[in-house]
Amino acid sequence: MKDDEIIFEDFEEENPFKKLVRKVIIRIIALVLILLFTSYLLAFYAFDFFESRSESSVLDKDSLTFATNGKTIQFDEAVYEKLKSIYFANPEHEFKACLFGEVKENTYFIKSVVEPKVFSQSPFHVSAEPCTPSAIIDLHSHPFQKCIASATDISYLNRLKSVNPIALMAVMCEQDRMSFYA
């Protein structure tokens, strides 16, 4: 036997059935991996989206009110316009605002807004002076369509309630969508 014959014997034709089985298995594995990755992304983002939608309230544009958790938040038109201008002036990062007014029964009448001094801002955090105890709503923004309060927000709310029991915390995530926490 010559050396050439030995080399060619090692490269025999593979059975066509084995080739087909190998291709099918590779394609099935690729499809499963793609489905796992896609379902992870969809579940992660879709869950956040639907949770945010169910937890937040949309402004009734006719009356400039939010109805949430048995409470009504009624905005003065000029105050709401000011709040929207703050929102649009800060598209890249969170902001904070203190809302003032009066509370009658379960209705919060918002008559003024004040922007406290901000120490630092990022897309996911704002550090600012606290609202004065007379503020009835302590508001800050979150990224677009993410109206869920974080653990830090809830901790802050607990401290806020110890100073002002009627105060609410609000998370604004769209120009006309907010979540309110009591």
N, C-alpha and C positions, 0 to 999 in steps of 0.2 A: 504494500500500500504506500502510495506517495503522500508527501506532506500536503499537497493540494487537496487530495481526496478527504483527508481527515478534517481539514478546515471546513469544507463544504458539507460534510456529514453533520456537523454541529448546528448548521443553519437550516435544518429541515423545515419544510412548510408546516406552519401551525395549523391545526385542525380548524376549519372555518366555524364550526360550532363553538369551540373554545373562544375564538375571537369575538363572536357575537355575544356570548355570555359575559365576557370581560367588559365589552362596551356597555352592555345593559347595566351591569353592576356599577360601573363608574358613573353612568348617568343617573342612576337611582340615588347614589350617595351624594352627588352634586345637587340634585333636586332637594333631597332631605336637608342638606346644609343651607341651601338658599331659603327654604321654607322656615327653618328654625330661626335664621337671622332676621327674616322679614317679620315673622310673628313676634319676635322679641321687640323689634323696633315699633311695630304697630301697637303692641300691648303697652309698652312703656309710654309712648306719646299719646295714644288714644285714651288710656286710663287717666292720665293727667288732664287731658282736655275735657273729658266727660265729668270728672270729679270737680274741676273748676267751674264748669257750666252749671252743675247741679247745686253747688255751694254759693254761687254768686247771684246777684240780682241785676236786672237791666232797668235803666232809668225809664220811667214813663215820661216821655218828652212833652206830653200835653200839660202835665201838672208838676213836672220836675221833681218827682218823688221816686223813692225806692221803697219797696215793701219787703221786709225780711224779718223772719223770726218773731212775728207778732208786733214788730215796730215799723213805724213809717218815718222816713227821713225826707223832709221837705226842704228843697233848696230855693233860696232867693235867686232870681234869674242872673243878676250881676255876679253873685258868688259862684254860681255854676260856670258862668263864662270865664271867670278868673281861674277856677280850678282846671277847666279845659286848657286854658292858655299855659298854665304851669305844666300840665301833662304833655302838651305838644312841644314845649320848650325843653323837655328832658327825655327825648326819645332813646338816648343811649344809656341812660342810667336811672336808678330809682330816685325819687324825691320824697319829701315829707311836707305835710301841711297840717295846720291846726285849725279846726272848724269850731266856730263859736256861735252861740244862739241861745235858744231856750228849749226846755223839754216840758211838754204838757201831756200828761198821761203817757201814752206810748208813741208820741209823735215828737220827733226832733226837728225843730225849725232852725235851719242853718242860715245865719244872717251875715256872717263875715268869715273870711279865711286869712290866715297869717302863715307866711313861710318862715319857719325858724332858721337860725343860723346853721348852715350845713358844714360839717367838718370834713366829711369824705363821702364820695358817691362812686358806685360801680353799677354794672348791669344787674347785680344781685344783692346789693346792700346799700343802705344809706345810714350814715351816722350824723345825727343832728342834735341840737338842743332839744330837751323834752318840751312838750306843750305845757303851758301853765295849767294849774288845776281847774281853771274856769273853762277850759276847752271841753266841749261835749263830745267831739269826735277827734281822735288822733288818727290821721290818715297817712299812708305811704303807698307808693306804687310798687308793682311787681312787673316782671316782663310780660309782654303781650299775651293775653289769654291764660295767665297763671295766677288766678285769684285765690289760691289756697294759702292760708297763713302757715308760716314755718313754726318749728318748735321755739325758735327765738322770739318770734312774734307773740306766741301764746304766753311765753314767760313774761314778756314786756306787758302784755295785757293784764296779767295778774298783778303786776306792780302798779299799773295805771289804775286798776279798780280799787286798790287800797288807798289811793289818794283821792279818787273821784268815783264813787260807786255807780253813778249814772252814765259815766263816759263809755263810749264805744270805740273800738278800733276798726278802721276800715282799710281794706286793701283794694286799690284801684288798678285794674289791668287792661282796661280799654276806656275810651273817652266816655262811654255810657254804661260801663259794667263795673260793679264793686261787690266785695264781700264785706259783711259787717259782723263783728264779733262782740258779744256782750260779756 
